[in-house]
């Protein structure tokens, strides 16, 4: 069993607009083929459009709202909701002025990347 508060996660940075906070809460391989983190963002901001070739990814939107870009499609997201992002799919989250969001991402690593 593993219990970890979000605040105990390891802080990290990635390419993002202002007002973004990133924490790893479950490291790759710590529990099987899973990994997870928590992200807090305050708009106006964005995270970089990117794709992952070694894992599927889920966003569990806990609080707030924003606009999710998956491929060429832009979709409004609001809490509570879940977003499934298949591997090799370009995606990003954008927040307008006064929008805030907190979400957990869960990565399921492909067998050859564990």
QUIQUI-V616763 format. One record per run of one state. SS is the DSSP state (H for helix, E for strand, L for the rest). FROM is the first residue (numbers start at 1). LEN is the number of residues. If there is no record, write none. Layout:
ss: [SS	SS]
from: [FROM	FROM]
len: [LEN	LEN]
//
This chain:
ss: [L	H	L	E	L	E	L	E	L	E	L	E	L	E	L	E	L	E	L	E	L	E	L	E	L	H	L]
from: [1	6	9	10	13	16	17	20	32	34	43	45	48	50	51	55	71	73	79	81	86	91	96	100	110	111	114]
len: [5	3	1	3	3	1	3	12	2	9	2	3	2	1	4	16	2	6	2	5	5	5	4	10	1	3	1]
//
